[in-house]
Every structure is written in C-alpha cells, then in structure tokens.
Amino acid sequence: MNRKTVMPSKLTRRDILKYSGGTLLGVMLSPLPWKLLDDSAIWTQNWSLTPKLSHGPLSSLVSRCTLCQAGCAVQADCVGGTPYRLAGIDGGLCAPGLAGHHLAHHPLRIVHPHLFSGRDDMSTMTAVPLNEAAAVISKRLALRIGSTAVLDHQPGRPVSEQYRTFLAAADGLYLVPSSREEETVARLRAMSSVPSHDYGFDLENSTLIVSFGAPLLDGWGVPSMMQSLRLNGAARFVQVDCRRSRTAAQAHEWLPVRPGTERLLALSMLNVLLHEGLVTAAVKRNVADLNDALRTTRPLTPEAAAPVTGIAAPAVRDLAVQLAASDGAVVLSGADAGGGPFDAETQKAVAAINVLIGAVGHRGGIVRRTTVPGIPAHAPAMTLAEAPDRSIGVLFVDGADSGYAVPWELIERKLQKDALVVSFSPVLNTVSAHADVLIPAPALYEAAAGIPNGPGAPAASFAVSMPLLPKNEHTAEPSDVLRLLAAELGIAPEFPSSEDAAKRTAEAVYASKSGSVRTPDGSVTAVAEIGSAEELWTLFTGGARWTDEPERTGAMPRFTLGLTGTDAAAPTMQGLAMIANGWRGTVSASQISPVLSKVFQESELRHNAGTVLLNPLTASSFGLNAGDAATVSTDRGTMTVRVRTDAGVRPDTIEAVIGPLPNGAETPRHPSGRTMLDLCAVAADGTWRITPAFIQKA
C-alpha cells in the first residue's frame, strides 16, 4: 500500500473519482482500518501474523452468491456465527465469489447516505439521514423535468418488479445494461411476433456451439458449467473472436476474425444458408421478411467477405453447412466484460442464424421457457444504449453489479444537463462516484434476496440468498427508499422488503404446483409434494433452487429478421485498433476483495489494468519491449501503461485490459482513478469495443 497517501479532511467529488479507480478509499467511509489492508500483504509472507478469529462454536451455513445472476450455492464455514471461508456447493465458485464475505468490509464501502453539495469536482460529500436524502429525491421528482429511469444491472428479480411498479406510476424508463449474457435471446424476443415469449439456451443438450465473442469458457453463465460441457466433449465449441481470448484458446476451433467485421462474417454465413438451399420450407414460412433477407445477403458471399473478415470462404461455408445439418446447434453473441456488447446490427445477424437453422424451439438450441411465478413476463426491456440521449432527469442506479463495465460517458450521454443521479450501491465505483445522492444498500450476504433465472437458463428458476452477516444500521434497501418516495408522491402500491418480496415469490411458486426443488445435498422434490408454502420457504432458506418444468412449445412464432447489409465492412481508422477486454466481476475495484490483491493483482494470472498487450512485431516497430512503459493516446486522452508482448496478439492492434488498478499503487505507471476504459470511445450506438489509438515509448 502507498504509505504516503493522505486522505483529505473533506471528501470532494474529485477525490471520490480519483480513489474509486483502484487505490484505497475508506478511512472516511468505512470502519475498516487502513492498516488491516497493509497487513494483508504481510500475511502472505509471514503467516504467523495472520489475525486470529474470535473464539466461538464452529458451524456451517448455506446461502447463495448474488455477485452475478448465476446465484451459485455456497457453504459458509463460521466461527461464532461469522463466516471465515466460502466454498461452492455442487460446482465451483469464481475467484471473486470465494471472497464474497469480505465485501461487507470493502475499503470503498459506503455506510451512510450522502449528498454532494454541488455538481462541480470540488463539491463536498456530506453524510445525511435517509429521510433527508429521500426528500431531495422526491423534490426533484415532483418537478417532472425529464424522464425518471432505473438502471437495473440484474433484471428479473423481485426488486426489479418494484422498480417497474414505481416507474409505471412515474411514467418512467426501465433500463438494463447494454452488456448482457442473454444478448442473443433478448434480440430474438424483439424479432419475434410474440415478444412476450421468453427464451433460454439449452446448451447442456447442444452438439455444436458457435460463439461470436462471448467468453463462454471464461466466466460466462454459471461458473464451471461451461467448462464441464467442454470437458465432457458432448458439444463442439467454435469461437469467432478477434482476440486469442481464453475461450478461443480452449475452443475446438477458432476463427480469428478481423476486429469490427463480425457482422459481415455472420451475414456471409446467412448468405450460404439462404442461397445454397440449407433453410427448410417450414422455417422459410416463419420468416416474415424472407425476401428482404435474400436481397440483403445476396452480394455478401463468403468469397466477397473473406478479404475483409480474414476468414477463408471454405471455412465459412463449412461452418454454415455444419450448423444446418447439426441436431442441436446454437449460435450466440456476447459482450466482453470490459469491451462491451456488439452493435445491434451484429446481434440481429447472429440471432438470425438461429432462426434459419431451426434452432429456436429445438432441443439443444434456443428453447422457450416459462416465467417465474409472481414475476410476470414483460416485453424486452430497453437497454441503456437505446434510451434517448439527454432525456433522463432522475436516474436511479441499482446496486447489484452485472460484472460488466459501464462507461460513465454512456450514462452521462442519456442525462439532462442538471439530472439527479441516485446510487443504491453499497460501495463506491466508477458509476456511483458520479452520483449526486448515495444510498448505501446492503452488501453481499447482509440481506435476503430473491434470485431468478440464471443467465441464459433453459427453464425458469428461483432461489434465495440468505444473510450471513449483520446489516449495517445505516444501510437501506431500494424498497425502503421507494416506499418513502411513494408516500411523498402519492403512489399507492406497497414496496415490501427484499425478504418479504422473496417470500411472496416463494408463495407464488408453491401455488403453481409446477416444477421441482433441488436442495444442496442433491435431493429433488416436486413442488406438488411439498406440504405448504412455509415448508417451501424453509427449503429456500437452506439453499434450495426451484426449477420449472420445460416449456412445451407449440408452433414456432414468425420472426422479422430486419437485416441490413450497409456499413458491414471493417471500420477504417488511423493508428492501431485498441481492443478493450476484461474478466467478468473484476472490471471495477468495487467487485474485488482487497485480500485477493496478492492472488489476482500481483500474481499476473490475470493482467492488471494499466497493461496493454502487443504482438512482438508490432512492439518492435514502435521501439518497445516487454516491460517498457508506454503512453497510449486516443481522442479521449492519454495514459501511461506497461507493455506486455504475446505472439498470439493480432498485429497492429492493442489489447487493453479493463479492470481496477492495483490497490494502493499510485505510481507514474499506475495513476489513480484512471483506467483504459476512460480512453475508450463510446460510439453513437453505445458500443466501445474498438477505439483508434496511438502508442509510443514513455
């Protein structure tokens, strides 16, 4: 830790933005002593100094992790009721999940509601009672200037329904992140004649899985599930990726597409399907704009696309033929945790492949799923990128973390000049650091929470995360704030606590008499055989997960593909193509326990923020060697970075790592409060995967 760091007596917005980038902030916000984290580095070198837990009985508790929507079951080993170790049940936990019980004591933790005195960088941060913070929000809502919006990082939860209820009364916008693991099925819902239908990936029965950029074998979905599918050998994995990512390295086949040409590659695959007799008559009847699709794709043959995409025509044609012939093929696109989503046109082209190969409604493809009882189906939610620019007057940002980067520039673009931003985050991060009102939500394992469908799950499911830690007295659940605002604004619906909302969902599941419940020990009980809603709730509090019966799909709905062939070529740019990338759950300092610093940030098992990867030939052309300091410049600014070389990196590109800076490392090479995400250009469509950049030796 940087021992020379001195915290100011009053925190300003500039201080918050500086320290939330990765260096330690907490002496003013959290009871955790700075020295504790200084000691954590010493413990790994002298284990005799490891602090001893208080005396008490040994016990084990079961809960579920809510760091992401996977909702993995965990066993917590405790001393005196305090967890000291977490372990996964029926599968592994990701690295951040293993230290999830530390996050309540994170040095970036917010333990009081706060207001900023103004909007400039020198505005100071002041602790206030919750009702005073709510009064500021309700006063602004009463003015009805601009739209009221909620950005919900983990949609589909019981609290998500409360947000929708509140927004319905306020005539507001319900927004979800642009980066999602269900990108493809969400796009299919929007293309379907029945957009209320919900879909999931039946990957456990797939025989061929083609991924456009999705990190399927590197933290996507439920940890360990995708690796199990890969190791079991039931499905063949093909990765279309402009980087030699960890998924590309583990896939059976990697198609190294040129950056920014994924859409053209998908369209050339559609050309083969549509113009070489690979689409069945039944599928053709269910495509409303088939003639338009034929016209759009006719000139985009694999031969015409190959010089642009870098993928030889025979490889494209062979993959398209395999997809059409496979019984259980699926194609999906996905966001990189640091690099963000594909543009909408690329998403549509990938989704259209599933329609034309008959994967929708087919075992091993994309199947229809029911909704969780008590949580009604909705039309596809609007993504943050789709919200009108300069339209939002009041924005609530939910505290649940998606694990994906969200550039502040993208959020700011949607806000009116004097918009009020309210954060429900338990910790400071690069988004909450810009908020005007900070409401400290409970940290992980401090409050009960309902967990709906896992990402891309083929069937509806529900589970509950139960508290393992006492809740800080000054924290407030979003429902607490919504209740106060509803009273001020005369909104009638009630807003129950997260635990009460989860109980109501459990009651609805019991009333459905559908599906079954699986407990952590592996036993399965049909809901119809459970004696009461209370008995079902007891199972949920013990870590059980309910899964509904598979949806019995009828006729496939009609789809409107909406394909366009214009601007499908590679983007032209000066300089090098900087490709942003990151690892889910580690793109922000707020998502990582500081105790993981040794393992995660110093081991170099994952590259730190402030690191760029270059092909050795590219590095040599700029007079750079591995380990050198360099400056990377884009239209967004300049940053000093450390160079790593890797022959697997595409020439004439820069792979930029998006993530937190090493804790406390405020050095010329690692300046605080600035990461490579700040240098990424957010395009008009809300994407930032590729940015023109220049590099030179520092």
C-alpha positions in Angstrom: 0.0 0.0 0.0 1.2 3.6 -0.7 2.1 4.8 2.8 2.4 8.4 1.5 -1.3 8.6 0.6 -3.0 11.2 2.8 -6.8 11.4 2.8 -8.3 14.9 2.7 -10.3 16.1 5.7 -13.4 16.6 3.5 -14.0 14.4 0.5 -14.8 16.1 -2.8 -16.2 14.6 -6.0 -12.7 14.8 -7.4 -11.3 12.7 -4.5 -14.0 10.1 -5.0 -13.4 9.8 -8.7 -9.6 9.6 -8.1 -9.7 6.9 -5.4 -12.5 4.8 -6.7 -10.3 3.9 -9.7 -8.4 1.4 -7.6 -6.5 3.0 -4.7 -7.8 2.6 -1.3 -10.6 4.9 0.0 -12.3 4.0 3.2 -10.8 5.9 6.1 -13.7 8.3 5.9 -16.4 5.9 4.9 -15.8 2.5 6.4 -14.8 1.3 9.9 -12.2 -1.0 8.3 -8.7 0.3 9.4 -6.2 1.1 6.6 -3.6 -1.0 8.5 -5.7 -4.1 8.0 -5.1 -4.0 4.3 -1.4 -3.1 4.8 -1.2 -6.3 7.0 -3.0 -8.4 4.3 0.1 -8.1 2.1 2.3 -9.1 5.1 0.2 -12.1 6.0 1.0 -13.9 2.7 4.7 -13.6 3.6 4.5 -14.3 7.3 1.6 -16.4 8.1 2.3 -16.2 11.9 0.9 -12.7 11.7 -2.4 -13.8 10.4 -5.1 -12.3 12.7 -6.9 -14.8 14.8 -10.7 -15.2 14.7 -12.7 -14.7 17.9 -13.5 -17.8 19.9 -16.8 -19.4 19.4 -18.6 -22.5 18.2 -17.9 -23.8 14.7 -20.8 -24.0 12.4 -21.8 -24.1 8.7 -24.4 -22.1 6.9 -25.7 -22.3 3.4 -26.6 -19.3 1.2 -26.3 -18.2 -2.4 -24.0 -15.7 -4.0 -25.5 -12.7 -5.7 -22.4 -11.2 -7.3 -23.9 -12.2 -10.6 -27.2 -13.7 -11.7 -25.8 -17.3 -11.6 -26.8 -17.5 -7.9 -24.3 -20.2 -7.0 -24.9 -22.1 -3.8 -22.3 -21.6 -1.1 -21.3 -23.2 2.2 -20.0 -20.7 4.7 -17.8 -22.1 7.5 -18.2 -19.9 10.5 -16.7 -19.2 13.9 -19.2 -17.7 16.4 -21.6 -17.1 13.5 -19.0 -15.2 11.5 -18.1 -16.7 8.1 -14.4 -17.2 7.5 -14.4 -19.4 4.4 -16.8 -19.9 1.5 -16.9 -22.9 -0.8 -19.1 -23.8 -3.7 -21.8 -26.5 -3.4 -22.5 -28.7 -6.5 -20.0 -26.7 -8.5 -17.2 -24.2 -8.0 -17.2 -20.6 -7.2 -15.4 -18.0 -9.2 -12.5 -16.2 -7.6 -14.4 -13.1 -6.6 -17.2 -15.3 -5.2 -14.7 -17.1 -2.9 -14.1 -13.9 -1.1 -17.6 -12.6 -1.2 -17.9 -12.4 2.6 -15.1 -9.8 2.6 -17.1 -7.2 0.6 -19.1 -6.0 3.5 -15.8 -4.7 4.8 -14.6 -3.3 1.5 -12.5 -0.1 1.8 -14.7 1.5 -0.7 -17.8 0.7 1.4 -20.4 3.4 1.9 -22.0 3.2 5.4 -24.2 6.4 5.5 -26.4 8.1 3.0 -24.5 11.0 1.4 -25.3 14.1 -0.6 -22.9 16.2 -2.6 -23.0 20.0 -2.0 -22.9 20.7 -5.8 -22.1 19.4 -9.2 -18.6 20.5 -9.8 -15.5 18.5 -9.0 -14.8 20.4 -5.7 -18.3 19.6 -4.3 -18.0 18.1 -0.9 -19.7 14.9 0.3 -21.8 15.1 3.4 -23.5 12.3 5.4 -27.2 12.8 5.9 -30.2 10.9 7.4 -32.1 8.7 4.9 -35.2 10.8 5.1 -33.3 13.9 4.2 -31.8 12.1 1.1 -35.3 10.9 0.2 -36.6 14.5 0.5 -34.0 15.7 -2.0 -35.0 13.0 -4.5 -38.8 13.5 -4.1 -38.5 17.2 -4.5 -36.7 16.7 -7.8 -39.2 14.0 -8.9 -42.1 16.4 -8.2 -40.7 18.9 -10.8 -41.2 16.2 -13.5 -38.3 17.5 -15.6 -37.2 14.8 -18.0 -37.8 11.1 -17.6 -37.4 9.1 -14.4 -35.4 6.0 -15.1 -33.9 3.0 -13.3 -30.8 1.2 -14.5 -31.2 -2.4 -13.2 -28.0 -4.4 -13.5 -29.6 -7.7 -12.7 -33.1 -7.6 -14.2 -35.8 -10.2 -13.3 -35.5 -10.1 -9.5 -38.4 -9.4 -7.2 -37.0 -5.9 -6.6 -37.0 -5.4 -10.4 -40.8 -5.7 -10.3 -40.8 -3.0 -7.6 -38.8 -0.7 -9.9 -41.2 -1.4 -12.7 -44.2 -0.6 -10.5 -42.6 2.6 -9.3 -41.8 3.6 -12.9 -45.3 2.8 -14.1 -46.6 5.4 -11.7 -43.9 7.9 -12.6 -44.2 7.2 -16.4 -40.5 6.3 -16.4 -38.0 4.2 -18.3 -36.8 0.8 -17.1 -33.3 0.2 -18.4 -31.0 -2.8 -18.4 -27.2 -2.8 -19.2 -26.2 -3.0 -22.8 -23.8 -5.8 -21.9 -25.6 -9.0 -21.1 -25.1 -12.7 -21.4 -28.6 -13.1 -22.8 -27.9 -10.7 -25.7 -28.9 -13.2 -28.4 -32.2 -14.4 -26.8 -33.2 -10.8 -26.0 -32.7 -9.9 -29.6 -34.8 -12.9 -30.7 -37.6 -11.7 -28.4 -37.5 -8.3 -30.1 -37.6 -10.0 -33.6 -40.4 -12.4 -32.6 -44.1 -11.8 -33.4 -44.7 -12.8 -29.8 -42.2 -10.6 -27.8 -43.6 -11.7 -24.5 -42.2 -15.2 -25.1 -39.0 -15.8 -23.0 -36.1 -17.9 -24.2 -33.0 -19.6 -22.9 -30.1 -21.6 -24.2 -30.4 -25.4 -24.0 -26.6 -25.8 -24.0 -26.5 -29.0 -22.0 -28.1 -30.8 -25.0 -26.2 -28.9 -27.7 -23.9 -30.7 -30.1 -22.4 -27.5 -31.8 -22.0 -24.2 -30.0 -20.8 -21.2 -32.1 -19.9 -18.1 -30.2 -19.3 -14.7 -31.6 -17.1 -13.1 -29.0 -18.9 -14.5 -25.9 -16.4 -15.6 -23.2 -18.2 -19.0 -22.8 -15.2 -20.7 -21.3 -14.0 -17.8 -19.2 -16.7 -17.0 -16.6 -19.8 -16.8 -18.8 -23.0 -18.1 -17.3 -22.8 -20.4 -14.3 -19.2 -20.9 -13.2 -17.9 -24.4 -14.0 -21.0 -25.4 -16.1 -19.5 -24.3 -19.4 -16.1 -25.9 -18.6 -17.9 -29.1 -17.7 -19.6 -29.1 -21.1 -16.3 -28.5 -22.8 -14.5 -31.3 -20.9 -17.3 -33.8 -21.3 -16.9 -33.5 -25.0 -20.7 -33.6 -25.8 -20.6 -30.3 -27.8 -18.1 -28.9 -30.2 -17.1 -25.3 -29.5 -16.3 -22.8 -32.3 -15.2 -19.3 -31.2 -15.4 -16.4 -33.6 -13.1 -13.8 -32.0 -10.8 -11.0 -33.0 -8.6 -11.9 -30.0 -6.9 -15.1 -29.0 -9.0 -15.0 -25.8 -9.1 -17.7 -23.2 -12.2 -19.1 -24.8 -10.6 -19.0 -28.3 -7.6 -20.9 -26.9 -9.8 -23.6 -25.4 -12.4 -23.9 -28.2 -12.2 -26.8 -30.7 -11.9 -24.2 -33.5 -11.1 -20.5 -33.5 -12.0 -18.2 -36.4 -9.7 -15.2 -35.9 -12.0 -12.6 -37.5 -10.6 -9.1 -38.1 -11.8 -6.6 -35.4 -15.1 -5.0 -36.3 -16.1 -7.4 -39.1 -18.1 -9.9 -37.1 -21.3 -8.7 -38.6 -20.1 -9.2 -42.1 -19.0 -12.7 -41.2 -22.4 -13.5 -39.8 -24.1 -12.1 -42.9 -21.8 -14.2 -45.2 -22.9 -17.3 -43.2 -26.6 -16.2 -43.7 -25.8 -16.0 -47.5 -24.7 -19.6 -47.5 -27.8 -20.7 -45.6 -30.3 -18.7 -47.7 -28.8 -19.1 -51.2 -27.4 -22.7 -51.0 -30.7 -24.5 -50.1 -29.9 -25.1 -46.4 -33.1 -23.5 -45.0 -36.1 -25.8 -44.7 -39.5 -24.8 -46.1 -41.0 -24.8 -42.6 -38.5 -22.2 -41.4 -39.0 -20.1 -44.5 -42.7 -19.8 -43.8 -41.9 -18.4 -40.4 -39.7 -15.5 -41.6 -41.9 -12.5 -42.3 -39.2 -10.6 -44.3 -37.6 -13.5 -46.1 -37.4 -11.7 -49.5 -35.7 -8.7 -47.8 -33.2 -11.1 -46.2 -32.5 -12.7 -49.6 -31.8 -9.4 -51.2 -29.6 -8.1 -48.3 -27.4 -11.2 -48.2 -27.2 -12.0 -51.9 -23.9 -10.0 -52.6 -22.4 -10.9 -49.2 -20.9 -14.3 -50.2 -18.1 -15.9 -48.2 -15.7 -15.1 -51.1 -16.7 -11.4 -51.2 -16.4 -11.2 -47.4 -13.1 -13.1 -47.0 -10.7 -10.2 -47.9 -12.4 -8.1 -45.2 -13.0 -10.6 -42.4 -9.8 -12.5 -42.9 -11.7 -15.8 -42.7 -11.3 -18.0 -45.8 -14.5 -18.8 -47.7 -14.3 -22.6 -47.4 -14.2 -22.3 -43.5 -17.3 -20.1 -43.5 -19.2 -22.3 -45.9 -18.2 -25.4 -44.0 -19.4 -23.9 -40.7 -22.7 -22.9 -42.2 -23.3 -26.4 -43.5 -22.5 -27.9 -40.2 -24.9 -25.6 -38.4 -27.7 -26.5 -40.8 -27.0 -30.3 -40.5 -26.5 -30.5 -36.7 -29.2 -31.8 -34.5 -28.7 -29.4 -31.6 -26.7 -26.4 -32.9 -26.8 -22.9 -31.4 -25.1 -19.6 -32.3 -24.8 -16.8 -29.8 -23.1 -13.4 -29.5 -22.0 -11.9 -26.2 -20.3 -9.0 -24.6 -16.8 -9.0 -23.3 -16.9 -7.9 -19.7 -14.5 -5.0 -20.4 -15.2 -4.5 -24.1 -18.9 -4.3 -24.1 -21.6 -5.5 -26.4 -21.8 -5.8 -30.2 -23.8 -3.3 -32.1 -27.5 -4.1 -32.7 -27.0 -5.0 -36.3 -24.4 -7.6 -35.4 -26.6 -9.0 -32.8 -29.5 -9.3 -35.3 -27.3 -11.1 -37.8 -26.2 -13.6 -35.2 -29.8 -14.1 -33.9 -31.0 -14.6 -37.5 -28.6 -17.6 -38.0 -30.5 -19.4 -35.2 -33.8 -18.7 -36.9 -32.7 -20.0 -40.2 -31.1 -23.2 -38.9 -34.2 -24.0 -36.9 -32.5 -23.7 -33.5 -35.4 -21.7 -32.0 -37.7 -24.1 -30.2 -35.4 -27.0 -30.8 -33.6 -29.3 -28.2 -30.0 -28.2 -27.9 -30.8 -24.8 -29.4 -32.8 -21.9 -28.0 -35.9 -23.1 -26.1 -38.9 -21.2 -24.8 -39.1 -21.0 -21.0 -41.8 -20.1 -18.6 -41.7 -17.1 -16.3 -41.1 -17.3 -12.6 -44.5 -17.3 -10.8 -45.2 -13.9 -9.3 -42.8 -12.2 -11.7 -44.8 -11.5 -14.8 -43.5 -11.6 -18.4 -42.6 -8.2 -20.0 -41.8 -7.0 -23.4 -38.0 -6.8 -23.9 -36.5 -4.1 -21.7 -34.8 -1.1 -23.2 -31.1 -1.2 -23.0 -29.1 1.8 -21.7 -27.7 2.4 -25.2 -31.3 2.5 -26.6 -32.5 5.2 -24.2 -32.9 8.6 -25.9 -29.9 11.0 -25.4 -30.4 13.9 -22.9 -33.8 12.5 -21.9 -33.4 11.5 -18.2 -34.0 13.9 -15.4 -33.7 11.5 -12.5 -31.7 8.3 -12.7 -31.7 5.5 -10.1 -28.8 3.1 -10.5 -29.4 -0.3 -8.8 -26.6 -1.5 -6.6 -26.4 -5.1 -7.9 -23.4 -5.5 -10.1 -23.6 -7.1 -13.5 -19.9 -7.8 -13.5 -19.6 -5.9 -16.8 -18.0 -2.5 -17.4 -20.4 0.5 -17.9 -18.5 3.6 -19.1 -19.8 6.7 -17.4 -19.7 8.5 -20.7 -22.6 6.3 -21.9 -24.7 7.0 -18.9 -23.9 10.8 -19.0 -25.0 10.9 -22.6 -28.5 9.9 -21.5 -28.8 12.5 -18.8 -30.1 16.0 -19.0 -27.7 18.8 -18.0 -28.9 19.1 -14.4 -30.1 15.5 -13.9 -30.1 13.9 -10.5 -28.3 10.6 -10.2 -29.1 8.3 -7.2 -26.9 5.3 -6.5 -28.1 2.3 -4.4 -24.6 0.8 -4.4 -23.0 -0.5 -1.2 -19.6 0.6 -2.4 -18.1 3.4 -4.5 -17.4 2.5 -8.0 -16.8 4.5 -11.2 -20.6 5.0 -11.6 -21.7 5.7 -8.0 -18.7 8.1 -7.7 -20.6 10.3 -10.2 -23.9 10.2 -8.3 -25.5 13.1 -6.5 -27.2 11.0 -3.8 -25.5 7.9 -2.4 -27.8 5.4 -0.7 -25.8 2.6 0.9 -27.5 -0.6 0.0 -26.8 -3.9 1.9 -23.6 -5.6 0.9 -23.4 -9.2 -0.3 -24.8 -11.6 2.4 -26.2 -8.7 4.5 -29.9 -9.1 3.4 -32.1 -11.7 1.9 -32.5 -11.5 -1.9 -34.5 -13.4 -4.5 -32.5 -14.9 -7.3 -34.5 -15.7 -10.6 -33.3 -17.4 -13.7 -29.6 -17.9 -14.2 -28.2 -16.2 -17.3 -29.5 -18.0 -20.4 -31.0 -20.8 -18.4 -33.3 -23.1 -20.4 -36.0 -23.2 -17.8 -37.5 -20.8 -15.2 -35.8 -21.0 -11.8 -35.8 -19.3 -8.4 -33.6 -19.3 -5.3 -33.0 -17.2 -2.3 -29.8 -15.7 -0.8 -30.0 -15.6 3.0 -27.9 -13.2 5.2 -24.7 -14.4 6.6 -23.6 -11.1 8.1 -25.5 -8.4 10.2 -26.7 -5.5 8.2 -25.1 -2.1 8.8 -27.5 0.1 10.7 -27.4 2.9 8.2 -27.9 0.9 5.0 -31.2 1.0 3.2 -32.7 -1.4 0.7 -34.0 0.1 -2.5 -37.6 -0.8 -1.3 -37.0 1.4 1.7 -36.3 4.4 -0.5 -39.1 3.6 -2.9 -41.5 3.4 0.0 -40.5 6.8 1.2 -40.8 8.3 -2.3 -44.2 6.7 -2.9 -45.6 8.2 0.2 -44.4 11.7 -0.8 -45.7 11.3 -4.4 -48.9 9.6 -3.5 -48.1 6.3 -5.2 -50.4 3.6 -3.8 -48.6 0.3 -4.4 -46.6 -1.1 -1.4 -42.9 -1.9 -1.7 -42.0 -4.9 0.6 -38.5 -5.6 1.9 -36.3 -7.9 -0.2 -37.0 -10.8 2.1 -40.8 -10.2 2.1 -40.7 -9.9 -1.7 -38.8 -13.2 -2.0 -41.4 -14.9 0.3 -44.2 -13.7 -1.9 -42.4 -15.2 -4.9 -42.0 -18.4 -3.0 -45.7 -18.4 -2.2 -46.5 -18.0 -5.9 -44.1 -20.9 -6.8 -45.9 -23.1 -4.3 -49.3 -22.1 -5.7 -48.2 -23.0 -9.2 -47.6 -26.7 -8.1 -45.2 -26.8 -11.0 -41.5 -27.8 -11.2 -39.3 -29.2 -8.5 -36.9 -28.1 -5.8 -33.3 -29.3 -5.6 -31.5 -29.0 -2.3 -27.7 -28.5 -1.9 -27.4 -32.2 -1.0 -28.8 -33.2 -4.4 -32.2 -34.4 -3.3 -35.1 -33.3 -5.6 -38.8 -32.8 -4.5 -41.7 -31.9 -6.8 -43.4 -28.8 -5.6 -46.7 -30.6 -5.8 -45.4 -32.9 -3.0 -44.5 -30.1 -0.6 -47.0 -29.6 2.2 -47.1 -25.8 2.5 -45.6 -22.5 1.3 -43.8 -22.3 4.7 -42.2 -25.6 4.1 -41.1 -24.5 0.6 -39.7 -21.2 2.1 -37.7 -23.3 4.6 -36.1 -25.2 1.7 -35.3 -21.9 0.0 -33.6 -20.6 3.1 -31.5 -23.8 3.2 -30.1 -23.1 -0.3 -32.6 -25.0 -2.5 -33.3 -23.9 -6.0 -36.7 -24.3 -7.8 -36.7 -25.2 -11.5 -39.8 -25.3 -13.6 -40.8 -28.0 -16.0 -39.6 -27.4 -19.6 -41.9 -25.3 -21.6 -44.0 -27.3 -24.1 -43.5 -25.1 -27.2 -46.1 -25.1 -29.9 -45.7 -23.7 -33.3 -42.6 -21.5 -33.8 -43.6 -17.8 -33.9 -42.9 -15.7 -37.0 -39.7 -13.7 -37.0 -38.8 -10.4 -38.7 -35.1 -10.5 -39.2 -34.6 -6.9 -40.1 -31.2 -7.4 -41.7 -29.3 -4.6 -43.3 -26.1 -5.0 -45.4 -24.8 -1.4 -45.4 -21.7 -0.5 -43.4 -20.8 -4.1 -42.8 -17.2 -3.6 -43.8 -14.3 -3.2 -41.4 -14.1 0.2 -39.7 -11.4 2.5 -41.1 -9.2 4.1 -38.5 -5.9 5.9 -38.1 -3.3 4.3 -35.8 -3.8 0.9 -34.2 -7.1 -0.8 -33.2 -7.3 -0.8 -29.4 -9.5 -3.8 -28.3 -10.9 -3.4 -24.8 -11.3 -6.6 -22.8 -11.8 -7.7 -19.2 -12.9 -10.6 -17.0 -16.5 -10.7 -15.5 -16.7 -9.4 -12.0 -13.2 -7.8 -12.0 -13.7 -4.7 -14.1 -14.1 -2.5 -11.0 -12.3 -2.2 -7.7 -15.7 -2.4 -6.0 -16.1 -6.0 -7.2 -12.9 -7.5 -5.7 -12.0 -8.2 -2.1 -8.7 -6.4 -1.3 -7.5 -9.6 0.2 -7.4 -11.0 -3.3 -4.8 -8.5 -4.3 -1.9 -11.0 -3.9 -3.7 -13.7 -5.9 -5.4 -11.6 -8.5 -3.4 -8.4 -9.0 0.2 -9.4 -8.2 0.3 -12.9 -9.5 -0.3 -11.8 -13.1 -2.6 -14.8 -13.6 -4.8 -12.0 -14.9 -3.2 -8.9 -16.4 -3.7 -5.8 -14.3 -5.4 -2.6 -15.5 -2.8 -0.3 -17.0 -1.4 -3.2 -19.0 -1.5 -3.5 -22.8 -0.6 -6.5 -24.9 1.1 -6.1 -28.3 2.4 -8.6 -30.9 6.2 -8.7 -30.6 6.5 -7.4 -34.2 4.2 -4.5 -33.5 6.0 -3.7 -30.3 9.4 -3.8 -32.1 8.1 -1.4 -34.8 7.5 1.2 -32.1 10.8 0.5 -30.3 9.0 -1.2 -27.4 10.0 -4.3 -25.4 8.1 -6.3 -22.8 8.1 -4.5 -19.5 8.5 -1.0 -21.1 6.4 2.0 -20.1 4.5 3.5 -22.9 1.8 6.1 -23.5 -1.4 5.2 -25.2 -3.4 8.1 -26.7 -6.9 8.2 -28.1 -9.4 11.1 -28.7 -10.4 10.6 -25.1 -6.9 11.3 -23.6 -3.6 9.7 -22.8 -2.5 7.1 -20.2 0.8 5.6 -19.2 0.8 1.8 -19.4 3.0 -1.2 -19.1 3.7 -3.2 -22.2 3.4 -7.0 -22.4 4.2 -8.9 -25.6 2.4 -12.0 -26.9 2.7 -13.7 -30.3 -1.0 -14.6 -30.0 -2.0 -10.9 -30.3 -3.1 -9.8 -33.7 -0.5 -7.5 -35.4 -1.4 -3.7 -35.5 -3.7 -4.0 -32.5 -3.5 -3.1 -28.9 -5.3 -5.3 -26.4 -6.2 -3.0 -23.5 -7.1 -4.6 -20.1 -10.2 -3.1 -18.4 -10.2 -3.5 -14.7 -9.2 -1.9 -11.4 -5.7 -0.6 -10.7 -3.6 -2.5 -8.1 -4.7 -1.5 -4.6 -2.7 1.5 -3.3 -0.3 1.5 -6.3 -0.3 5.2 -7.1 2.8 5.4 -9.3 3.7 7.1 -12.6 2.8 3.8 -14.3 -0.4 3.4 -12.4 -2.0 6.8 -11.8 -5.0 6.6 -9.5 -8.6 7.0 -10.7 -7.9 6.4 -14.4 -8.2 3.2 -16.4 -8.2 2.2 -20.0 -12.0 2.3 -20.1 -11.6 6.1 -19.8 -9.7 6.1 -23.1 -12.3 4.0 -25.0 -14.5 5.9 -27.4 -18.2 5.2 -26.9 -19.8 5.2 -30.3 -23.3 6.7 -31.1 -24.8 3.2 -30.7 -23.3 2.8 -27.2 -20.5 0.4 -28.1 -16.8 0.8 -27.3 -15.2 -2.5 -28.3 -12.7 -0.9 -30.7 -11.0 2.5 -30.5 -8.4 4.1 -32.7 -5.2 4.6 -30.7 -1.6 5.5 -30.9 1.3 4.2 -28.7 4.8 5.4 -28.1 7.6 4.7 -25.6 7.2 6.8 -22.5 
